[in-house]
Amino acid sequence: MSEQSSIFDESFDSTEIPRRRELMPTWLKVYTWFTVLIGILVFVYGFFFAPDDDPNEIKDAAYWIGSFIGKGLVAAIYLVPGLLVWFEAKYAIRFNLIMAAIWGVTVLLAAALTQWSNLIFGMTMIFFIPFWAGLLFIRRKWIKEAVSGRTLRRKAL
């Protein structure tokens, strides 16, 4: 005699939890990779090819430490937003939106306090606008409904 199945089978407990990366449309996945690539290029340029003031002038340690920190911050501004999204951090979208606000305010203040022609320095922000807009549409599902791949692997064990 075969056993009757009930509503409390194993399939009752196993609900499909979407992975955060699955929420992203294909264009946003490609754009995320492109963002990470741009971040890596900015890092490589900043640390290996960006010229210092005068290579013949002897600099003290404070100059080199400050230069290293400055180049690292610029590289992080370009690299971290894409990496957080690709690694499916829960706070990645919130971080990106805060970064957008800080970046926008900084560029506007710098232009207002110096010259409005300095708005050109904020032009690189235009590259991130479609990225941030794409993340904005999936924000609620990203935080409330989906989990990272690492969390899914832990649950499988």
Secondary structure, DSSP 8 states (H G I E B T S, - for coil): ------TTSHHHH-----BHHHHS-HHHHHHHHHHHHHHHHHHHIIIIIS--S-TTS---HHHHHHHHHHHHHHHHHHHHHHHHHHTT-TTHHHHHHHHHHHHHHHHHHHHHHS-GGGGGGGTTHHHHHHHHHHHHHTHHHHHHT-B-HHHHHHHH-
